Amino acid sequence: MLHTASRIIVRLPEPLRDGRGDVITMNAASLGDIIAKLDLADDRDELFNFAVNGDLVLHGEKDVALKDGDEVEIVVAFAGG
């Protein structure tokens, strides 16, 4: 199924801001688009988790479709013990 890019609000953790604010807006059809645009593909599994509209995405991040106005929060992953 073909998805068209939607306007998405993305909340960035400190390590990803790189001169940007803590909230940016971008066009994306899926979390995979955001991962690619922010160049997170290599680091994704170890460093970052994603929440869409407050719901944590646990599996298949790249395939999660987004719609206009969705809010994505990128959270630095951490291990506990």
ChimeraX attribute file (.defattr): number of C-alpha atoms within 10 A of each C-alpha:
attribute: neighborCount
match mode: 1-to-1
recipient: residues
	/A:1	3
	/A:2	5
	/A:3	11
	/A:4	13
	/A:5	16
	/A:6	17
	/A:7	16
	/A:8	22
	/A:9	20
	/A:10	19
	/A:11	20
	/A:12	19
	/A:13	15
	/A:14	13
	/A:15	7
	/A:16	17
	/A:17	14
	/A:18	9
	/A:19	7
	/A:20	10
	/A:21	12
	/A:22	13
	/A:23	14
	/A:24	12
	/A:25	13
	/A:26	14
	/A:27	17
	/A:28	24
	/A:29	21
	/A:30	20
	/A:31	22
	/A:32	19
	/A:33	19
	/A:34	20
	/A:35	19
	/A:36	13
	/A:37	13
	/A:38	11
	/A:39	12
	/A:40	15
	/A:41	13
	/A:42	10
	/A:43	10
	/A:44	15
	/A:45	11
	/A:46	11
	/A:47	13
	/A:48	15
	/A:49	18
	/A:50	22
	/A:51	18
	/A:52	18
	/A:53	12
	/A:54	11
	/A:55	10
	/A:56	15
	/A:57	13
	/A:58	9
	/A:59	10
	/A:60	9
	/A:61	18
	/A:62	14
	/A:63	12
	/A:64	14
	/A:65	18
	/A:66	23
	/A:67	16
	/A:68	14
	/A:69	12
	/A:70	17
	/A:71	19
	/A:72	23
	/A:73	21
	/A:74	20
	/A:75	17
	/A:76	16
	/A:77	13
	/A:78	9
	/A:79	5
	/A:80	4
	/A:81	2
